[in-house]
Amino acid sequence: MCSSGTDGGLRNCTTIINHQVPHEFSDDPKKELEYLTFSLGLSYHHTAGLLTAVEMNTLCVLSWDGLMVFVTAGITHPDPAGFSESVPDSSPGTINIIVCVQDFLDQALVDAVITVTEAKSLALFDAGHNFAGTVTDAVIIASEGTSRIRYAGSGTESGRRIHEAVYVGVTKALLRQSDTKRKKPSFFIRSGIGGHHWVLWEKEHCPYYPCHFAGQRCDFCYCPLYPCGDTTLGDWIEKPGQAPVWACTRCVLNHHPVITHHLLKNPEASLAELKSLYSKIT
């Protein structure tokens, strides 16, 4: 991963955290993350973390095949070019962006930071602001896979997807700052059905529920292990002129209540661990 957060830079990690702190927070960020990771039973040295006063119920999560983007956005402290703009002091003031991708080399990780910044700035300008970010903004780009993609500028396919997802994420997250009724994060999926567009997914309005069996849990309707590549659970689907897409239509693993509960309590659980647990209860 490549991070501008506490203990950032280029390094390996197992866990990424976006942590909410009080509006008046002034403690040592490193100590705060150390205490947090220890309380969660995680390794601080293998954790990348960002801090924000933005409420997590305004978090926007965006999914596009193997790309996942997480955005929390507040604009109390714009950069020097925007100090003339009046922004309420009571609102939190950091834009944190986390991008999870597949198969990026270190060069592409750094390239993606530029792409994210371009998309964030454009979203702010299009929302009517005269600044490109806040003085406390932070970003993490993380990759797992074979490390084969070298470039992630907005002119590449990978960069184009990151740019679009971040632009949509920042735009939606800013709007949610004024939505006092919002009780949970928002999850958007890039759909190609009926023309390419972003869809807000909510279990309560899902026309396909239940898609597998009565009593299933849909906390992981869009699996955090995707694409797992385990052909006992899913299949690679060939698309003309495109890279194969992983389809997990046959998989019910993360819909079983016991597995879902285990993964929520143990977010670092491996696929092998989940499959072993599943075999014991079925």
N, C-alpha and C positions, 0 to 999 in steps of 0.2 A: 504494500500500500504506500501511497504518497499522501502525506498529511501536513497541513499547516497548523494543526492543533498542538496541544501539550505533548512534548516528547515526539514531535512530528518528524518530517523528513521521509526518507525511503527506508522501509524496514518490513519485516514479516510480522504478522499478528494473527490471532485466531478470533478476536472479538472486536467489534466496533460499537461504541456507545455514544449516543447523543443525550446528554444529561441535563435535566432542568434544575436550575438553581434559583434562589430567591432574587427578586428584582434588585435588592440592595447588596447582593453578593460582592464581597471584596476580599475573600480569603485567597490563599495560594491555590491556583487551579490544579497544580500537580498533586498537592496533598488531598484535594477534594476527590480527584480521580483515584488516587491510591486507596482512600477510605472506601470509596464506592465499590471498586473491584474486589477488595478484601471482603466486604460485607456480602457480595454476591458469590463469593467462593471462586473468583477468577484470578488469573495471574495478571498483575499490573504490567509486567514486561511484555506480555503478549496481547495487550489491549490497547486499542487506539480510541481516544475519546475527545469529544467536543462538549463545551458547556454553553448553555443559553438560558435566558430568563423567559423565553417563549414557552407558553403552555403546550404540552405534548398533545393535547386534544386538537390542536391546529396543525399537527404534523400531516404532511402530504406524502404518500408513498406512491410511486409510479412504476409500473411493470411493463416491459416491452421485450418479449422473448427472454434472452439471458441477461437483460439490463434491468437493474433496480436502482431507483433514485429516491432519496429521502430528503425532504426539505422542511425546515422550520424557518419562519421569516418574521423579523421585527425590524423596525427602521427608526428607532429613537435617536441613534447616533450616526447620521450620514457622514460620508467622507467630507473633507474640507470644501469641496466644490458645492456641497449641498447644505452647508451650515446656515445659509440664509432662509432655508425652508422651515416653516413652522411645523414641528412634529410633536405630538403630545408627550410630555415627560413621563406619563403614567404607563406608556406602552413599552414593551421590551424591545431591545435594539440590536439584534444580531441575526444575520442570515447564515444558517449552517446548512451545508449541502454535502450529502454522502452519496457517492456513485459506486455501485458494485457491478463489475463487468466480468467477462470471461477472456482469458488468453492475452492479456496485455503485457508487453515488455515494459521495463522501467521507463524507457523513452516515451511510450504511449501514455503511461501514467502521468508524466509531467505535461505532455501535450494536452491531455484531457483537462488539466487544471485551467489552461488557457481557454479551452472551449467552454467550460463551466462558467468562467468569469464573463466571457462574451455573452452567453445566454442570460445570466443573471442581470447584467447591466442592461441588456435590451428589454428584459421584462420590466425592470424598474422604470426605464424611460417611457415604455409604452403604457405604463400605469400612471404616467403623468408626473413622475418625480424627476428632479434635476440632478441626481447623483447616481453614481455607478455601484454603490454598495455602502456598507457601514464600516466604521473603524474597527469593529470586532468580528467581522465575517470570517468564517473558516470553512475549509473544504477537505474532504477525504476522498481519494480515488482508490478503490481496492479491486484487486483482480485475483481470481483463482483459475487455474487451468494450465494450458501447455505453453504459455508465454510465446506467442507467435505473431501478435499484432504490434507493429512498430509505430504506427502513426494514428493519432486520434484528433487531428484538427477538424474543424467544422466542414471541410471539404471531403472528408472520408466518410464511408458509410457508418462506421462506429461513431465518429464525431458528430455526424448529422443526427443520429439517434440521441446521443447525449445532449446535444444542444436543444433539440425539440423537447425532450423530457424535462430538462432543467428549466427551460422557459415556461412550460406549462406548470411545473411544480412551484416555481417562485410566484407566478401569477395567482395560482389557486391559494397558496399559503398566505399571501398578503391579504386576500379577500377574507380569509378565515380569521384574521385578527379582529375584525369587527363583528364576527358572528358569536355573540355571547351564549347562544343556545347549543353550540356544538359540544358534544360530550365525548367524542372519540376521534381518533385520526381518520383521515380520508384515504381511500385506496383507489387509484385510477389504473385502468388497463388500456393499453393501446390495442384497439380492435380493428380488424380488417373487414368485419361483417357490415355490409351496407355502406362501404366507403370508409377509408381510414379515419379514425377519430378516437378521442380519449373518452372512456366510459367510467363513471363513478360506480364502483361495485359495492353493493350492500346486500348482505345476506337476506335482510327482511324483504327485499324486492327482487330477489333472484328468481327468474322464471324457471330455472332448472333444478331448484332445490325440492326434494333431495335427489342428487344426481347419482348416488350409489346405493344407499340403503337407509331404511328408517332409523332415526336416532343418531345419524352421523354428526360429527362436528366439522364445521367449516372454517375454523380459525386459520387453517392453511389451505384454503381453496386454491390459492396460487402458491405452490410449495416453495419453502425457503431453500430446498435442496435442488431446485430445478436449474439446469437439466442434469439429473443424476446419471444418466447414461446407462442405467442398469436395465438390460433387456428382459429381465424377468418381471419388470414392473411397467415398462413402456417400450416405445419404438421410435426409431428415427424415420421421419417422413420426408421423402424427397420432394422438392419443389423445383419446377423448371427454371433454370437460370439463377437459382438461389441456393444458399447453403442449407443442408438438411435441418429440419426443425424437430425438436424432441416433443413427442406426444405422450402424455401420461394418462390417457383415457382409461386404461385398464387398472390403474393403480388406486387402491383404497387405503394404502398404508397410513397416511396422515389424516384420514377421516375417522379412523377408529378412536373413540373417546379416550382409551387408555394411552394410545400412542400420542395423541394430541396433548394430553395432560403432561406426559413425560417430556415432550419436546419443549413445551412452554416453560417447564421447570429446569430443563437442561438444554439450553439453546445450542450448546456445542456438541450435542449428541451426533454421532456419525450415522450414516445410512446403515452400516452393518449392525450397529447397536440397536437401531429401531427395528430392523428386520428380525433380529434375534428375539427381541421382546414380542414382536407381533406373532412369531411362530409359537411362542409359549402360551399365548392367550387365544389362539384360534385352532 
